[in-house]
Amino acid sequence: MSGEPLIQACDLTIKFGGRTAIRDVNLTVHKKEIVTLIGPNGAGKSTLLRALLQAIKPTSGEVWRRHGLIIGYVPQKLNIDPIMPMTVERFLSIPERRPLDERKEALANVGASHTLNQSVQSLSGGEFQRVLLARAILRKPDLLVLDEPVQGVDFQGQTELYKLISRLKDQAGFGILMVSHDLHIVMAETDRVVCINGHVCCSGAPTQVSDSPEYLALFGGQTKPGLAVYHHLHDHIHDIGHQHGPDCAHPNPSNSDQV
């Protein structure tokens, strides 16, 4: 990967009480790269994301972030009180007020200019996701983190959102870490897929739809049309005592933030 490393998890283990949520996870996201994190419910995807966002502290291992890294975040859910009137224009000024022309430009970039004066509560699922994207890119991030960005969006809308996310990456040059609830599909625009189920099971680049034996063994052969499946690369050891992964070498320790 030629892009600049933005963030890394190195041998990350997180425990809650006596339960291990994730174990010895290694993950790197580079500039101008889309990494999609998939896995079953309870696999530790959200836990890993929270650790990368510094919302929780790892039990062991570390998170390395490029010094001064700016992250734009699109949450899985955002509940807005239905009795509180709020236009999209106002929503885009929370928590940090931005000039109106910047807000208009962000909406135009995500194809949602028409929503500016609409009530947030009146938006469709797809429109709201585009507004959330606009809010995230207003920060001019180095890394865009999206937690299940197509939740509540129909299939056609999902395809359009994935293409939009890829286009934004190409235009702005940021890296993207995206979490998917789908176990068996990833969009064709993804550069790399990381499957987690308490640990990193497998990772690889997306390919044409295939009947990979490893994929079928892990997910039971369930597929959906229209999106790309990836090949698994079983180049790790399923053992607690495994060695550091190749991504654990910090690219520039003197110019980094470690947590």
Helices and strands as residue ranges (DSSP letters): E 5-16, E 19-30, E 34-38, H 45-52, E 60-66, E 71-74, H 88-91, H 100-109, G 113-115, G 120-122, H 125-137, E 143-147, H 155-172, E 175-179, E 192-196, E 200-204, H 213-219, G 246-248, G 253-255, E 256-258
